[in-house]
Amino acid sequence: MVVMTSKLYRAFLSDRFFTTTEALVLIPNKATCMNTLKQLVSSRQVVRVRKGLYEIVPQEHMDDQKPAADKFLLARKITHPYCLAYHSALELHGAANTATYNTVDLASPRQFRSFSYERVHYKWIPRRELTGTERTIWGNSQLTVTDREKTILDCIDRIDLAGGVEEVFKSLVSMKNINFHRLYDYATRERKKVLFHKLGFFLSRNEIRESWHLDDKELDSIRANLSSKVYYFLTEKGSGRLERQWNLIVPVDLEETLRFA
């Protein structure tokens, strides 16, 4: 048993997180594998995150409080296929403005029960197709995340999943090297007219236009896709004022919110 525990511990030490499925590849006998996991948890070399998911405790922290779990390294082990999206994607692209954000947005066609671990909430976002993604390096591991353009579109579509209006606005201003044609293509494929209305509203802000080096031609291409229908800026409907240029009902205090963002 000592040989098995050592073998399993060393195999996943660099990854920090592993699943029962991965452990069974290493130790194919299920009874032996489960007993090995039980022994590792009992000896505090491994912590059980949830059913089927474990965290390795580095040797230097076994007799002390272990370091906080890296939320993105944990997230990549929860389900497959997956991509990190919304505010999590903003963080990974270095565009988020909130220093501490305790929700991880994990998009996947495979449902998992959302859960919390060490005060971080891991939330399942239903997504049939994982398009507009890329690989990025986090620590020594690869993560799948929505690319910058898909992240922008996602965040303006679901502002509630991206930290709110002020957070989205600041994040868009801080983003650089945006491929407008790719962004436009993603918006077209979504077949949701409201995305062009919201996109136009944000891209017409001077701070974003200057940061992205947008010209009138690009804004005109957004206008060409507008509907005569009036949409709500936020998911929850309520009172507001009409932003006529983009046919959007926006919160009454939106201008003040963005002015001081």
N, C-alpha and C positions, 0 to 999 in steps of 0.2 A: 504493500500500500504506500509506503514511503516513496518508493520509486515512481509510482503512478502520480502521486501528488506533486512531486518535484517536476516530473515531466510536463504535466498539465500547466502548472504555475509558470514554468519557464517559457512554455510555448506561447502564452498570451500576455506575458509581462509587458512587452513593448506596445501592444494594442490597448492595454488597460481594461478593455471590455471584451467579453466573449459570450456566446450563446451555448445552450445545451447541445444544439445541433453541431456546432463547431467542435465542442468537446467530444462528441460521439465519433467524429471523424478521427480524432486522435486516439480515443479509447473505444473501439467498436462494441465491446461487450457492455450492454446497457446497465446491468447491475453493478459491474465494476466501476463504470463511469459515474453513476449516481452516488455510489459510496465514496468515490474519490472527491466529488464535489462536496458531499456532506462533511468529509474530513477537513477539506480546505476552509469551509465556512466556519466549522467548529474551532479551528486553529487560528482564525481571524486573518488568514492569508488572502481570503476572498470574501467579498460582501455580496449578498444576494440583492440585486436591484429590484427584480420582480420575477415572476415565474419564467424560467428559461433564459434569464439574462443576469450576468454576474460582472462584478468589478474586481480587478486584481488590486491588492493593497501592496504598494512598494515595500520592500523589506525594511527600509529605514523608518517606516511609519507604523510598523506592526505593534509596537509598544506605546504608540503615541496616537494622537488624533490624525487620521489620514487626511490628505489634502482634499479639497472639494473636487467633486467629479467634474471633468470637462464635459459640458453639456452637449457639444457637437460630436465629440468622439463617442459619447454614449448613444446619441441619436442615430448614428449610422448603423447601429447594431439592432435597432428595434424592429424594422421591417424591410423587406426588399420586394420589388424595386422601390426607391424613394428619391425624393429631392428635398433639400431644405429651401423653404420659400418664405415670402412675406418679410416680417421683421428679422427673422433669422438670416435671410439672404442679404438684407441691408447690412447686418452686422458682419457677415463674411466678406462683403464687398468693401468694408471699411467706410460705409456711408451712414450708418446709424448714429444718432446723436444722443440717445439715452444711454447713459453709462452702464446701468444695470437693468437688464430686461429678463424677467424670469419665466418666459414662455418660449418653447422651441416649436416652430411650425414645421411639421413633417408631412409633406404631401406624398400620397401613395394611392395606387388603385387597390391595395390590400389593407383592409381595415385592421386597426389595432385599438384596444381600449386605452384611451388617454389616461395618463397617470402622472403622479408627482414623485420626485426623488430629490432629496436634499433641497427642498423649497423651490425646485424648478419644475414647471409643468410641461409635459411632453404631449403635444396636441396633434391628433390625426386630422389632416386636411384631405378630404376626398378629392382625388384627381384621376380621371380615367386614363389620360395619356400624359406622360412626363416629357413634354416638349420644351424646347428653349432652355436646356440645361447645359452645364459644363462641369468639369472636374476642377477642384481646387485643393491645394495642399494645406492641411491644418495640422500643425505639429509635424509628425512624421507620417501622417495618414492622408489618404485621399477622401474627399467628401464630394458628393454630388449636390449642386446648388443651381437654382435658376440663374441664368446669365443676367447681366445688368439690364438689358432691355426688357426681358420677361419679368424681372423683379419690379421694374418701374410700372409696367402694366398691371401686374398683380396688385401692387400696393395702392394704385389709384382706383382699382376696381373694388378692393376691400380695405378701405382706409381703417376700418375697425381692427383688422388683423395686422396692421402695420404701425400701430402706436398712436394713431390719431392724426388729425389734419396737420398740426404743427410739426410733428415728427416727420411726416411724409414730405412736407414742403422743405424742411431743412435738409433732409436726406437727398432730395432731388437736386437741390442747389449744390450740394457737395459732390455729386457724382460728376465724373469727367469721362471724356472720350466715349460719349454715347453715339451709337450707330443709329441715326434717325431712320434710315431706310429699313433696318431690321425691326425697330420699334413699330414703325408704320405697318410693316408686313404682319407682325404678331397681332396688332389691333385688328387688321383686316380679317385674319383667320378666325378670330374669336367670334365674329358675327354678332357683336353686341354694340349697337349704336351708342349706347351710353358711354362706352369707353372713349369714343372720339370727343364727346361733349366734355368729359372730365379731363381728357388729355389736353384738349385745346385750352381749357381754363388754366391748367397748371403751366403749360408751355408759353402762354401769353404773359406770364409774370416776368417782369424785367430781370429779376435775379436769376431765373432759370434760363431765359433767353441768352443772357450774357455768359453764363457759365457753360452753356452747351453750344454757344455761337450759332444760334438759330436765326434764320432770316424770314422775311415775309412769305417767301415761296413755300417754305415748309409749313408755316401756319395755314397758308391757303389750302394746302393739300389736306389738312385736318378739317378745315371748314367745308370742303367739298363732300365730306362724308357725314355731315350733320343731318339729323332728321328734324322735321318740323315739330316733333313731339317734345314736350318739356319733361326733363328727368330730374330726379332728386340727386343732389350731390352726395349725400350720405345714405347709407343703407336704410336707417330708420327715417320714416317720413314724418314730417311735422311742419310747423310754421317756418317761414323763411322769406327771403326776397328773391325775385327773379333776376338772374344774371343773363340779360337779353342776348348778349353777344354769343353765348354758348348754350342758351336754352336750358339753364340749370336753376333749380331752386336751391339756393345756398343758405346756410345759417346767417341770421341777421348780423352777428358779430364776426363773421368770417374775415372781413377785411382788416378789422382790428387785430384779430388773432395772427394773421399773416404779416401785418405791419410790424409787430413786435416779436416775430419769430426769430 
